[in-house]
Amino acid sequence: MKAEQLSVFLENRAGRLAEVIHTLAEAGLNIRALSLADTSDFGILRMIVCDHEKAKTVLKEKGFTLGRTSVVAVEVPDKPGGLDSVLQLVSKNGINVEYMYAFIQQEEGRAVMIFRFDKVDEAVELLKRHEFTIIPAQRLCEI
């Protein structure tokens, strides 16, 4: 029920992000979700791609420093309070959201959020018990 996220560590300079994206494009890899955070010295590009093994290979060949992390894709109602319902549940159960970002899909009425929880397995079980839909990694590329 977890998805693998790739994190690419980037020097904070013009063109470095474009190099990553171009490398993936040349390899025919589709980025399904991404987030970019930065400090004054470096950035972290977090992303979910359909073929993460191939993405790791082509990015390493170009000299990029990579990490991988387990994240959880959760379907939430696309209406006011939809995200709040997830956050209230995990918060009340002592689970921290380290970061999150949106996943783009074209189905009306539903949104998908990518979460990095401090207690990933516990969060998955809790959300399933409360009837939230956890989207398996392979389905993220089908949406």
Disulfide bonds with the S-S distance in Angstrom:
Cys50-Cys141 2.24
